[in-house]
């Protein structure tokens, strides 16, 4: 079983749609959780940290369920510029991050 | 530019040569991480360093790879006697947090190594 699992997609959605990504992690001792976005052949960019209470940043909402070892990202009112690969990232502690292979999103006109 | 800087952005080496990749962390950050991304794969942790110390090198291949972060100057990832399988994007990240908890890491633009 992979340490961090994501549906690779692609998710093809029309502009303005709401789309949700899920991620599961295997190590119950994981301490920190993030969503990054990666555009083709570029560096990952931090989108948001994920907290147990859930957090929201504009059109983006992240949720964490520690009991189920499950993380989600919701994007509302999708824009063309949201097209990218979304990486679920888990930290065990000691600053070592484990990346999922990413979910590809394509927002279309 | 206060972001993480990496150079060179592209590096071509022939099999058997050495590759040196450099990383300057974001201003105010003293923790550096190296990750490798093979084609069509996710990022894999290689090594975590602080100034003059290797904290965690559990992701480093046992041979040919080494990393340092000297008191002065950038962090260096060194690959000796490169092979075609070393062709990948190498990303450096930095953070401001200490060892005990994971803090947000910010990535540089990467070095794309091609071994011919």
Interface residues (C-beta under 8 A of the other chain):
Chain A: X31 X32 X34 X41 X42 X43 X44 X45 X46 X49 X87 X91 X92 X93 X94 X95 X96 X97 X98 X99 X100 X101 X102
Chain B: X31 X33 X35 X41 X42 X43 X44 X45 X48 X55 X56 X58 X59 X89 X91 X95 X97 X99 X100 X101 X102 X103 X104 X105 X106 X107 X108 X109 X110 X112
